[in-house]
Amino acid sequence: MVQTGVWGQPGGHALRKLRAWNHHVQHLRCRIEKIFGTWRRSYGLRRMRWLGLTKAALQVRLTAMVYNLKRTAVLLTPETA
């Protein structure tokens, strides 16, 4: 039988090591992926608007600034209860 999977047989050492690492970084990854998901969903970062690395980096930076400004406005508004 030919093994085509990268991680070998189910329950193998490599798979256990990967799951342990994912469990270790899950909290941080969740916080970061939420931001990138918002950028893709709400700010149009599914595709780059301009060609070239410099212009694409500018688009990402501008998106990050807009996201941070909107997020700051939300965090600074007082709650109405």
Distance bins in CASP14 RR format, pairs under 12 A and 6 or more apart:
PFRMAT RR
TARGET T0000
AUTHOR 0000-0000-0000
RMODE 2
METHOD distances of the structure
MODEL  1
1 8 0 0 0 0 0 1 0 0 0 0 0
1 9 0 0 0 0 0 1 0 0 0 0 0
2 8 0 0 0 0 0 1 0 0 0 0 0
3 9 1 0 0 1 0 0 0 0 0 0 0
3 10 0 0 0 0 0 1 0 0 0 0 0
3 12 0 0 0 0 0 1 0 0 0 0 0
3 14 0 0 0 0 0 1 0 0 0 0 0
5 12 0 0 0 0 0 1 0 0 0 0 0
5 14 0 0 0 0 0 1 0 0 0 0 0
5 15 0 0 0 0 0 1 0 0 0 0 0
6 12 0 0 0 0 0 1 0 0 0 0 0
6 14 0 0 0 0 1 0 0 0 0 0 0
6 15 0 0 0 0 1 0 0 0 0 0 0
6 18 0 0 0 0 1 0 0 0 0 0 0
7 13 0 0 0 0 1 0 0 0 0 0 0
7 14 1 0 1 0 0 0 0 0 0 0 0
7 15 1 0 1 0 0 0 0 0 0 0 0
7 16 0 0 0 0 1 0 0 0 0 0 0
7 17 0 0 0 0 1 0 0 0 0 0 0
7 18 1 0 0 1 0 0 0 0 0 0 0
7 19 0 0 0 0 1 0 0 0 0 0 0
8 14 1 0 0 1 0 0 0 0 0 0 0
8 15 1 0 0 1 0 0 0 0 0 0 0
8 16 0 0 0 0 0 1 0 0 0 0 0
8 17 0 0 0 0 0 1 0 0 0 0 0
8 18 0 0 0 0 0 1 0 0 0 0 0
9 15 0 0 0 0 1 0 0 0 0 0 0
9 16 0 0 0 0 0 1 0 0 0 0 0
10 16 0 0 0 0 0 1 0 0 0 0 0
10 19 0 0 0 0 0 1 0 0 0 0 0
11 17 0 0 0 0 0 1 0 0 0 0 0
11 18 0 0 0 0 0 1 0 0 0 0 0
11 19 0 0 0 0 1 0 0 0 0 0 0
12 18 0 0 0 0 1 0 0 0 0 0 0
12 19 0 0 0 0 0 1 0 0 0 0 0
13 19 0 0 0 0 0 1 0 0 0 0 0
13 20 0 0 0 0 0 1 0 0 0 0 0
14 20 0 0 0 0 0 1 0 0 0 0 0
14 21 0 0 0 0 0 1 0 0 0 0 0
15 21 0 0 0 0 0 1 0 0 0 0 0
15 22 0 0 0 0 0 1 0 0 0 0 0
16 22 0 0 0 0 0 1 0 0 0 0 0
16 23 0 0 0 0 0 1 0 0 0 0 0
17 23 0 0 0 0 0 1 0 0 0 0 0
17 24 0 0 0 0 0 1 0 0 0 0 0
18 24 0 0 0 0 0 1 0 0 0 0 0
18 25 0 0 0 0 0 1 0 0 0 0 0
19 25 0 0 0 0 0 1 0 0 0 0 0
19 26 0 0 0 0 0 1 0 0 0 0 0
20 26 0 0 0 0 0 1 0 0 0 0 0
21 28 0 0 0 0 0 1 0 0 0 0 0
21 29 0 0 0 0 0 1 0 0 0 0 0
22 28 0 0 0 0 0 1 0 0 0 0 0
22 29 0 0 0 0 1 0 0 0 0 0 0
22 30 0 0 0 0 0 1 0 0 0 0 0
23 29 0 0 0 0 0 1 0 0 0 0 0
23 30 0 0 0 0 0 1 0 0 0 0 0
25 31 0 0 0 0 0 1 0 0 0 0 0
25 32 0 0 0 0 1 0 0 0 0 0 0
25 33 0 0 0 0 0 1 0 0 0 0 0
26 32 0 0 0 0 0 1 0 0 0 0 0
26 33 0 0 0 0 0 1 0 0 0 0 0
27 33 0 0 0 0 0 1 0 0 0 0 0
27 34 0 0 0 0 0 1 0 0 0 0 0
28 34 0 0 0 0 0 1 0 0 0 0 0
28 35 0 0 0 0 0 1 0 0 0 0 0
29 35 0 0 0 0 0 1 0 0 0 0 0
29 36 0 0 0 0 0 1 0 0 0 0 0
30 36 0 0 0 0 0 1 0 0 0 0 0
30 37 0 0 0 0 0 1 0 0 0 0 0
31 37 0 0 0 0 0 1 0 0 0 0 0
31 38 0 0 0 0 0 1 0 0 0 0 0
32 38 0 0 0 0 0 1 0 0 0 0 0
32 39 0 0 0 0 0 1 0 0 0 0 0
33 39 0 0 0 0 0 1 0 0 0 0 0
33 40 0 0 0 0 0 1 0 0 0 0 0
33 41 0 0 0 0 0 1 0 0 0 0 0
34 40 0 0 0 0 0 1 0 0 0 0 0
34 41 0 0 0 0 0 1 0 0 0 0 0
34 42 0 0 0 0 0 1 0 0 0 0 0
34 67 0 0 0 0 0 1 0 0 0 0 0
34 71 0 0 0 0 0 1 0 0 0 0 0
35 41 0 0 0 0 0 1 0 0 0 0 0
35 42 0 0 0 0 0 1 0 0 0 0 0
35 43 0 0 0 0 0 1 0 0 0 0 0
35 45 0 0 0 0 0 1 0 0 0 0 0
35 60 0 0 0 0 0 1 0 0 0 0 0
35 63 0 0 0 0 0 1 0 0 0 0 0
35 64 0 0 0 0 1 0 0 0 0 0 0
35 67 1 0 0 1 0 0 0 0 0 0 0
35 68 0 0 0 0 1 0 0 0 0 0 0
35 70 0 0 0 0 0 1 0 0 0 0 0
35 71 0 0 0 0 1 0 0 0 0 0 0
36 42 0 0 0 0 0 1 0 0 0 0 0
36 43 0 0 0 0 0 1 0 0 0 0 0
36 44 0 0 0 0 0 1 0 0 0 0 0
36 45 1 0 0 1 0 0 0 0 0 0 0
36 46 0 0 0 0 0 1 0 0 0 0 0
36 60 0 0 0 0 0 1 0 0 0 0 0
36 63 0 0 0 0 0 1 0 0 0 0 0
36 64 0 0 0 0 0 1 0 0 0 0 0
36 67 0 0 0 0 0 1 0 0 0 0 0
37 43 0 0 0 0 1 0 0 0 0 0 0
37 44 0 0 0 0 0 1 0 0 0 0 0
37 45 0 0 0 0 1 0 0 0 0 0 0
37 46 0 0 0 0 1 0 0 0 0 0 0
37 63 0 0 0 0 0 1 0 0 0 0 0
37 67 0 0 0 0 0 1 0 0 0 0 0
38 44 0 0 0 0 0 1 0 0 0 0 0
38 45 0 0 0 0 1 0 0 0 0 0 0
38 63 0 0 0 0 1 0 0 0 0 0 0
38 64 0 0 0 0 0 1 0 0 0 0 0
38 66 0 0 0 0 0 1 0 0 0 0 0
38 67 1 0 0 1 0 0 0 0 0 0 0
38 68 0 0 0 0 0 1 0 0 0 0 0
38 70 0 0 0 0 1 0 0 0 0 0 0
38 71 0 0 0 0 1 0 0 0 0 0 0
38 74 0 0 0 0 0 1 0 0 0 0 0
39 45 1 0 1 0 0 0 0 0 0 0 0
39 46 0 0 0 0 1 0 0 0 0 0 0
39 47 0 0 0 0 0 1 0 0 0 0 0
39 48 0 0 0 0 0 1 0 0 0 0 0
39 59 0 0 0 0 0 1 0 0 0 0 0
39 60 0 0 0 0 1 0 0 0 0 0 0
39 61 0 0 0 0 0 1 0 0 0 0 0
39 62 0 0 0 0 0 1 0 0 0 0 0
39 63 1 0 1 0 0 0 0 0 0 0 0
39 64 1 0 0 1 0 0 0 0 0 0 0
39 65 0 0 0 0 0 1 0 0 0 0 0
39 66 0 0 0 0 1 0 0 0 0 0 0
39 67 1 0 0 1 0 0 0 0 0 0 0
39 68 0 0 0 0 0 1 0 0 0 0 0
39 70 0 0 0 0 0 1 0 0 0 0 0
39 71 0 0 0 0 0 1 0 0 0 0 0
40 46 1 0 1 0 0 0 0 0 0 0 0
40 47 0 0 0 0 1 0 0 0 0 0 0
40 48 0 0 0 0 0 1 0 0 0 0 0
40 60 0 0 0 0 0 1 0 0 0 0 0
40 63 0 0 0 0 1 0 0 0 0 0 0
40 67 0 0 0 0 0 1 0 0 0 0 0
41 63 0 0 0 0 0 1 0 0 0 0 0
41 67 0 0 0 0 0 1 0 0 0 0 0
42 63 0 0 0 0 1 0 0 0 0 0 0
42 66 0 0 0 0 1 0 0 0 0 0 0
42 67 0 0 0 0 1 0 0 0 0 0 0
42 70 0 0 0 0 1 0 0 0 0 0 0
42 71 0 0 0 0 0 1 0 0 0 0 0
43 49 0 0 0 0 0 1 0 0 0 0 0
43 59 0 0 0 0 1 0 0 0 0 0 0
43 60 0 0 0 0 1 0 0 0 0 0 0
43 62 0 0 0 0 1 0 0 0 0 0 0
43 63 1 0 1 0 0 0 0 0 0 0 0
43 64 0 0 0 0 1 0 0 0 0 0 0
43 65 0 0 0 0 0 1 0 0 0 0 0
43 66 1 0 0 1 0 0 0 0 0 0 0
43 67 1 0 0 1 0 0 0 0 0 0 0
43 68 0 0 0 0 0 1 0 0 0 0 0
43 69 0 0 0 0 0 1 0 0 0 0 0
43 70 0 0 0 0 1 0 0 0 0 0 0
43 71 0 0 0 0 0 1 0 0 0 0 0
44 59 0 0 0 0 1 0 0 0 0 0 0
44 60 0 0 0 0 0 1 0 0 0 0 0
44 62 0 0 0 0 0 1 0 0 0 0 0
44 63 1 0 0 1 0 0 0 0 0 0 0
44 66 0 0 0 0 0 1 0 0 0 0 0
44 67 0 0 0 0 0 1 0 0 0 0 0
45 56 0 0 0 0 1 0 0 0 0 0 0
45 59 1 0 0 1 0 0 0 0 0 0 0
45 60 1 0 0 1 0 0 0 0 0 0 0
45 61 0 0 0 0 0 1 0 0 0 0 0
45 62 0 0 0 0 0 1 0 0 0 0 0
45 63 1 0 1 0 0 0 0 0 0 0 0
45 64 0 0 0 0 1 0 0 0 0 0 0
45 66 0 0 0 0 0 1 0 0 0 0 0
45 67 0 0 0 0 1 0 0 0 0 0 0
46 59 0 0 0 0 0 1 0 0 0 0 0
46 63 0 0 0 0 0 1 0 0 0 0 0
47 56 0 0 0 0 0 1 0 0 0 0 0
47 59 0 0 0 0 1 0 0 0 0 0 0
48 54 0 0 0 0 0 1 0 0 0 0 0
48 55 1 0 0 1 0 0 0 0 0 0 0
48 56 1 0 1 0 0 0 0 0 0 0 0
48 57 0 0 0 0 1 0 0 0 0 0 0
48 58 0 0 0 0 0 1 0 0 0 0 0
48 59 1 0 0 1 0 0 0 0 0 0 0
48 60 0 0 0 0 1 0 0 0 0 0 0
48 62 0 0 0 0 0 1 0 0 0 0 0
48 63 0 0 0 0 0 1 0 0 0 0 0
49 55 1 0 0 1 0 0 0 0 0 0 0
49 56 0 0 0 0 1 0 0 0 0 0 0
49 58 0 0 0 0 1 0 0 0 0 0 0
49 59 1 0 1 0 0 0 0 0 0 0 0
49 60 0 0 0 0 0 1 0 0 0 0 0
49 62 0 0 0 0 1 0 0 0 0 0 0
49 63 0 0 0 0 0 1 0 0 0 0 0
50 56 1 0 0 1 0 0 0 0 0 0 0
50 57 0 0 0 0 1 0 0 0 0 0 0
50 58 1 0 0 1 0 0 0 0 0 0 0
50 59 1 0 0 1 0 0 0 0 0 0 0
50 60 0 0 0 0 0 1 0 0 0 0 0
50 62 0 0 0 0 0 1 0 0 0 0 0
51 58 0 0 0 0 0 1 0 0 0 0 0
51 59 0 0 0 0 0 1 0 0 0 0 0
52 58 0 0 0 0 1 0 0 0 0 0 0
52 59 0 0 0 0 0 1 0 0 0 0 0
53 59 0 0 0 0 0 1 0 0 0 0 0
53 60 0 0 0 0 0 1 0 0 0 0 0
54 60 0 0 0 0 0 1 0 0 0 0 0
54 61 0 0 0 0 0 1 0 0 0 0 0
55 61 0 0 0 0 0 1 0 0 0 0 0
55 62 0 0 0 0 0 1 0 0 0 0 0
56 62 0 0 0 0 0 1 0 0 0 0 0
56 63 0 0 0 0 0 1 0 0 0 0 0
57 63 0 0 0 0 0 1 0 0 0 0 0
57 64 0 0 0 0 0 1 0 0 0 0 0
58 64 0 0 0 0 0 1 0 0 0 0 0
58 65 0 0 0 0 0 1 0 0 0 0 0
59 65 0 0 0 0 0 1 0 0 0 0 0
59 66 0 0 0 0 0 1 0 0 0 0 0
60 66 0 0 0 0 0 1 0 0 0 0 0
60 67 0 0 0 0 0 1 0 0 0 0 0
61 67 0 0 0 0 0 1 0 0 0 0 0
61 68 0 0 0 0 0 1 0 0 0 0 0
62 68 0 0 0 0 0 1 0 0 0 0 0
62 69 0 0 0 0 0 1 0 0 0 0 0
63 69 0 0 0 0 0 1 0 0 0 0 0
63 70 0 0 0 0 0 1 0 0 0 0 0
64 70 0 0 0 0 0 1 0 0 0 0 0
64 71 0 0 0 0 0 1 0 0 0 0 0
65 71 0 0 0 0 0 1 0 0 0 0 0
65 72 0 0 0 0 0 1 0 0 0 0 0
66 72 0 0 0 0 0 1 0 0 0 0 0
66 73 0 0 0 0 0 1 0 0 0 0 0
67 73 0 0 0 0 0 1 0 0 0 0 0
67 74 0 0 0 0 0 1 0 0 0 0 0
68 74 0 0 0 0 0 1 0 0 0 0 0
68 75 0 0 0 0 0 1 0 0 0 0 0
69 75 0 0 0 0 0 1 0 0 0 0 0
69 76 0 0 0 0 0 1 0 0 0 0 0
70 76 0 0 0 0 0 1 0 0 0 0 0
70 77 0 0 0 0 0 1 0 0 0 0 0
71 77 0 0 0 0 0 1 0 0 0 0 0
END
